[in-house]
Amino acid sequence: MPSPTSAPTPTFTPTPKTLTVCLPDEPDSLYLYGETDSAAQHIWEAIYDGPVDNRTYAHQPILLTELPSFTAGAAVVETVTVHAGERVLTTKGEVIELAPGVPVENASNQHTIFDGDPISMQRMVVTFTLQHDLYWSDGALLTADDSVFSFELASDPASHTKKHIIERTADYRAPDVRTVVWKSVPGFLDQFCYLNFWHPLPRHAWGDFSAAELLNVTVSTRRPLGWGPFVISEWIPGDHLTVVRNPIYFRAYQGLPHLDEITFRFIPNPTTLAEELLVGRCDVATHEAAEAVRAALPDPPEVETLSVYDARWELMAFGISPAPDYERPDLFEDVRVRQGIAQCIDRQAIAEQVAKPPARVLHSYLPSEHPLYAGDELSVWEHDPVAGATLLGAAGWRDDDADGVREAHGIPNIPDDAPFQIVYHTTGSPLRVQTAQLIQTSLAECGIQLEVEILPPDTLFAPGPEGVLFGRRFDLAQFSWRAVPDPLCDLFLSSQIPDAGHWDRINFVGFIDDEYDTACQAAQATFSGSAEYAAQHATPQRIFSVQLPVLPLFQCPKTTLVSGSVTGLAPDPTQASELWNIEQVDLQP
């Protein structure tokens, strides 16, 4: 009789934790320096981590041991001797080769004209140190030279990158495997110098390709290497992209990530997207997906939401100093006109009507939770059409013939009886169209006739001299700015007015105010962590709130739709993607 055998011990294989994220769009490319979109930004959060995270208007190092600071000695300002022919930043904000007649600031902080003899100037030197034991997902060591490689690609004209800091960089090199040193051109002192670390890209895998080739090759656009919590495993065009856990993620010792894989589904039809949410085939619908669903469906599905106010804020810009050949009377030079218009517009009512949940009215170019927000120092222009009408009348705009439209009376450079008729430019997004119509109604009640003109974004933001904004060819215009990086006071410096040869400058409202210039420049001369930093940044905000070069309108809520089983998701106003901490997201049974 055969002896009995022991029953086999059952083995338990846990079910992989798979998160499904639904996006309304599929990325065209995942290459960092290509034509990127919001869908790519969500997927980057899975394959990269950092190198620096924004967290409620503050920065946190991820790949770096610390953010360089003056107190720790990793950031310094040094004096160097500069000779003719070397690149410098002039007092006009241009980077050019030093030559006789060029205006510069010397090492004693005095504005002077270079006469040909060597001159002492200041520059910054900032040292970045990488964490130990960082690896690309293919097992290769991630080094400081990978950041230098990224800088080289970003500097190439073929790459779709902003060149502002690149042009102001004198040197960016890796003296050893974990250290990168950034040096500014003489004359450029950057208060955000601690961010001048370029996102590493893998020289060992991509070094044989040119910047132009990397815009199209599969290794960069479809299967980019990363160092983050996940690795791309498949991409089915038109359907989904899946990432799986990276076994050599540098934070794996912390038990991260919690998830085993993430599937990004691409669902462009908002009705289908809503149905998938309701039946549980989407664990997370990003804020773009939530906006698409709410815009398309009168009764969006009742699911759990997470909302924060976006760092991007809507504004109405006054064309204070238009281009000389833009034939329009000087309507907004008088601050009383700008203040009167501000009081005529019921921004609170607009904020409640155009967004669900309601948007939030702003009074500065910084939101109230920003650590540099000036708070009680700001002038607040509440809706008060009677007071607004009084200011407009004091500025010379009265409706003496009672036809409902104000006319000019005794205003310099404007013919008497000229009606207050202006054009309002904005893009065709439903939010902006609705906002423009509400402002049109408000201003009509104050005697200002407004024509709304809807333009494609490419037209509104086209470069000068022909562009509407950068060419300074508008009366009023609505668009948005992002309150990151802070503090944004340079948006309104007189030195930033676009003109011939400088159409990329950003003060396209043409605001000129000596007191504001002085205050903003003083704030820019301080550095984060210094005793005077917050105080100096309050002053330009106070002046801004009185002078109103633009009228801040509102911040919209950024809403993410989630299932009840998702934990750890923490949308942040300063992060482009709500998946910024995806390694800490989990699913509960």
Buried (B, 14 or more C-beta within 10 A) or exposed (E): EEEEEEEEEEEEEEEEBBBBBBBBBBBEBBBBBBEBBBBBBBBBBBBBBBBBBBBEBEBEBBBBEEBBBBEEEBBEBEEBEBEBEBBBBBBEBBBEEBEEEBEBBBBEEEEBEBEEEEBEBBBBBBBBBBBEEBBBBEEBEBBBBBBBBBBBBBBBEBBEBEBEBBBBBBEBBBEEEBBBBBBBBBBBBBBBBBBBBBBBBBBBBBEEBEBEEBBEBEBBBBBBBBBBBBBBEEBEEEEBBBBBBBEBBBBBEEEBBBBBBBBBBBBEEBEEBBBBBEEEBBBBBBBBBBBBBBEBEEEBBEBEBBBBBBBBBBBBBBBBBBBEEBEBBBBBBBBBBBBBBBBBBBBBBBBBBBBEEBBBBBBBBBBBEBBBBBEEEBBEBEBBBEBBBBBBBEBBBBBEEEEEBBBBBEBEEBEEEBBBBBBBBBBEBEBBBBBBBBBBEBBBBBBBBBEBBBBEEEBBBBEBBEBBBBBBBBBBBBBBBEBBEBBBBBBBBBBBBBBEEBBEBBBBBBBBBEEBBEBBBBBBEBBBEBEEBBBBBBBBBBBBBBBBBBBBBBBBBBBBBBBEEBEBBBBBBBBBBBBBBBBBBBBEE
